[in-house]
Amino acid sequence: MVVAILLGVLATAGASSPAIAHDFSGRYADSSLHTWWNGSARSYDVPVWGPMVADIMDNEIERKTAVRTAKVSYHYRSGLRYPYVDISWWADDLPAPKGGKTTCERPLSGSACDHWHVVFDDDPGQPVDGKRQKVCHEILHTLGADDGSNDGGCIGGGPEGKLNAHDIAHINGKYGR
Amino acid sequence: MAQKRTSSSSRRLFVLMVTAGILVAGCVGAGERARLEDGGEVIERTSEYERFESLEEMAVASDLVVLGHVQRWAPGRTLSGGETRSEVVTVQIIIDQVLAGDARPGDVVSFPWEAHELRPDGEPGRTILVEGIRPPAPGQELVVFLRELPPDQERDAVVRPTHYVATFDGVFTVTENGVVRSELQDFSEGEGLPRLGIRLTGLRIEELSRQVAQAAGS
């Protein structure tokens, strides 16, 4: 209960500000606390993709931006203002054109989203660096990033799933400390 | 290669389209009709795809560019790796005109498309909008930029597609007035250039055909 209240307080604390430029104009997160869990139906996904998801959430999003992240063990918790976990992720063999996909499952009024499904294209032939970039790219969609920028970083083509100054400026502009 | 189209021929084509649509609807099974009638709830999906700056670049990067009608949704495969299940259909189109590439009018080509979610009972659920684009429906006239499907993809599909959509910028509905229209969502919000598909919306099919043929021949 205490945890639920704490999460609720944190979830309402993140004031959102207008996007800086056009390539962060997609649906955005419901608050500056970004929760996540694995929704795979296959045990294969967790060892292959799980460490990269945790790495991106902890070391790119949490450490470098105003967004706080938390791995949670619930899909829905009724006591919270935004009761669904923000990101459910898994991997699947997606149809061409190949790539990840991000879907807002629970749109809120305006352009916010309570619950995202993030699916990574599962290609065993990809090098690890390619996977990390895709994880970072899809997660940034859940924070409002649109495709289109080509200046590197997680949205603009990498390398290696690292946020660049452009990504960080956009995220902090929207979820500022 | 481009066919000249007058307003009277457009009307004739429209009548043919409607007739073809009725015939197609009459040929599909009950499940496929149910899909067509399920025009209600949708879900928006953001998908990665290759972007191009110009029509020329997009045409050069495609193996086949055609104007055609969706003949039917052939069975494809199910995606079921996570919390939701969805159906990937094999969209079969019969070619009316080849804008670029190696094919002939009357040929049938196909591509995979994640069309809708599946409810727990296996029936179609919400329609999936990919970058704002609805699944191409039987009877629909469209221009589509395609690439040949690599041999390692869609191996589990019941009806394996021949091609795949090269880019979502290259999927256009053709209106009864003979102009192309993209359903892509425009995230530019007035800043920067809209996506290529949106910029090409409103182009007459004859002009699109001419530019594609020119790019393919260059």
Interface residues (C-beta under 8 A of the other chain):
Chain A: A19 A21 H22 D23 S25 G26 R27 G39 S40 A41 R42 D45 H75 S88 W89 W90 A91 D92 D93 L94 P95 A96 P97 K98 G99 G100 K101 T102 T103 C104 E105 P107 H117 V119 D122 K134 H137 H141 D146 D147 G148
Chain B: I43 E44 R45 T46 S47 E48 Y49 E50 R51 G76 L79 S80 G81 G82 E83 T84 V88 F111 P112 W113 E114 I128 R147 L149 P150 Q153 E154 Y164 V165 A166 T167 F168 F187 S188 E189 G190 E191 G192 R195
